[in-house]
């Protein structure tokens, strides 16, 4: 068995797909701490953009949405993401076209499951992200998602907020999306110092008051609340702190 | 600026309006504007009653001329009164929206001064929000019964969704409990809006210029008056088919107000839940109301309406999963809309067995009594045994929840932020 170790980027993954394609017994992963047993071989994959482009072109010719699907899957926190995407790609090539409708095939189910968890979290956080207004009018939102979705989330808010500048900060991965009203730039961030605008606390408190008032006390259903809004997201919600 | 006290009063007064959905509109942001709408709707928070917060739901005023029996804000009630100005609402909406607390505004009001004056002020507020504050997020506006048509149609141009609440499921109950509202004052503006929506579609009016692109909804109170589920669902069906409504909301009656004309106990959330299930069968599963429930009847509480229907028609089952058409699959208990679609896709490539179905998230323990896979059948053989198995399953589902809560709250009852 051979482990193809990638650096976690999409192009490195596609290079690994190219290298590993004819290898019958292999795993593609970007997990740094894989346990290698006896008889296992480790190959560190070096990104080769020409190989990556060839794989992407082939894939795109077979199924127009496959590259996007894989792009979403690679953002997952699932340690098996690369391997599931690899199996999915092999199936597309073998079948010679889109396999999305093979809803009973375990490789498709696995791929769609990982895909669905990423897009599901993206959708949830479009709602649960909270901005604070900075003294100079920039909005700042710290959060800590399971999957690597900061740039996708930034696209949503750029379309929504127009000329309003904002920063979305993934505190777990120490990366941030900066939007200046025109362009999104991704950057590495260790910690951010924030000076809140004078009205920030006032609106936060109004929001807390609203959250309290809109609840119907005689119809308690906390289990449903936690089902839709998992507790791990509460840390950054003013109404829950 | 708005203070916490007034926000509290005006939110408390608005919260019994069930609708909080922000779906159905594709409004885009304009140059220099703030906000857009997401067609699937977005939930921004969930309250401990399990409902989603998607919109800032607030009354302009709770100082009401009307004296509707069930309403905590009725004229004769001794409650604190408050009101806000259009600018205060606009500022609050913009500031909540910027911080991503909300998806937009749900604006309603008690009828103060006169229906026309109230509608005028609501319209002024939404126009100000769109034109002066350049807000392109979602707006749901409540229509005021008895207000002038031209005012209502003017407001409809600026908002994403409008709703007139039917309030009660029959004219008789409306007369008894909400004497100042008439059936016509609610249904005529709904019809007028519905005609305008159809006109825009047929004449291919540009999306930006359309009235209420997210359509209209309504709400009725369940259990405050004696109508049966059969009557309620017939009304619902005609609202969907004749008025093209997007949603009918049911609000299980909660005795917040003491009155000799009202029951002293609430209707219970289970009844509300069963009505929503039947509503879904009508809209997404190809059922018509006559199949679900007779006019004078209530829905069974111990079984969901789809199971109850299937048990009455055991002669149609079992069906073979690998060959049954989509419409038939949709009628199998344990197979939902998504599951039925998955089956029709998957069986193009391979013949399905029970293992496949389980992996595709079909509820086998319910479906197994009604299907065969490659000719194999694992269900119970008599109607009685199937009935017992389904009842048992339903009871264990509910027992889990009963152990945690004092009311027989059933999941999804107030799930309103989703499509």
Interface residues (C-beta under 8 A of the other chain):
Chain A: X101 X102 X103 X104 X105 X106 X109 X123 X126 X127 X128 X129 X130 X131 X132 X133 X139 X141 X157 X159 X160 X161 X162 X163 X164 X199 X202 X203 X205 X206 X207 X209 X210 X211 X212 X213 X214 X215 X216 X217 X218 X219 X220 X221 X222 X223 X224 X225 X227 X228 X229 X237 X239
Chain B: X1 X2 X4 X7 X8 X11 X12 X14 X15 X16 X28 X29 X31 X32 X33 X34 X35 X36 X38 X40 X42 X43 X44 X45 X46 X47 X48 X49 X50 X51 X52 X53 X54 X56 X57 X92 X95 X96 X98 X99 X100 X101 X103 X254 X266 X269 X342 X343 X345 X346 X347 X348 X349 X350 X352 X356 X359 X360 X401 X404 X405 X406 X407 X409 X411 X412 X413 X414 X415
